[in-house]
Amino acid sequence: MNVARESLLLYAVTDRAWLSSAPTGFDTLERQVEEAILGGATMVQLREKGLDEDAFAALAIRVREIAARHGVPFVVNDDLGVALASRADGLHVGQDDGDVADMRRQLPASTILGVSVRTVDQAVAAERAGADYLGVGALFPTGTKLDAADVPIACLAEICRSVRIPVVAIGGIHAENMRELSGTGIAGVAVVSSLFARPARTRQAATELRSIAATICT
């Protein structure tokens, strides 16, 4: 396994959607990522769907450098080519992004591979194919992924019991509902809007979310 369980405690997933209204000094994704890390984010995933390949790769290189400076693993969402070109620490893929075993073969042996799943069968299959960790969700209603099917918390707990690799919960998670995931066996929580929706408060939000996560994750 290429990922330390503790690295998944507070997993920041980027979204540039709020940058246009950010105050001066907080209006770049690079600044937002660094603020999240300074507040306590333990892993960063670059998930930016509206960029062409070259722009995505250039941004990935810049964000990877920030994460590396702080000793935080950096993961690219969906794009194997960008993950390789940017020398990312990892790649995260969904169920429709290709064959997991094939991606595992194409990645350097030390590269983290995360896979999104919604069922026990998908989780077991992803582990067998070489996934290092799983992202499970959406656990709560979310506007970030409109096509995400809701996953009951009981199913999240069953997935955690069914695999040996770490599991991260994702989808609509914030400070007010995170404690509902206590006892499920998750290694961490992945958050998007809870960190990045208010750019001037990203660092404070990360500190609060990490403190709660530390009490519920095992």
Secondary structure, DSSP 8 states (H G I E B T S, - for coil): --S-GGGGSEEEE--GGGGGG--TTS-SHHHHHHHHHHHT--EEEE--TTS-HHHHHHHHHHHHHHHHHTT--EEEES-HHHHHHTT-SEEEE-TTS--HHHHHHHS-TTSEEEEEESSHHHHHHHHHHT-SEEEE---S--SS-TT-----HHHHHHHHHH-SS-EEEESS--TTTGGGGTTS--SEEEESHHHHSSGGGHHHHHHHHHHHHHHH--
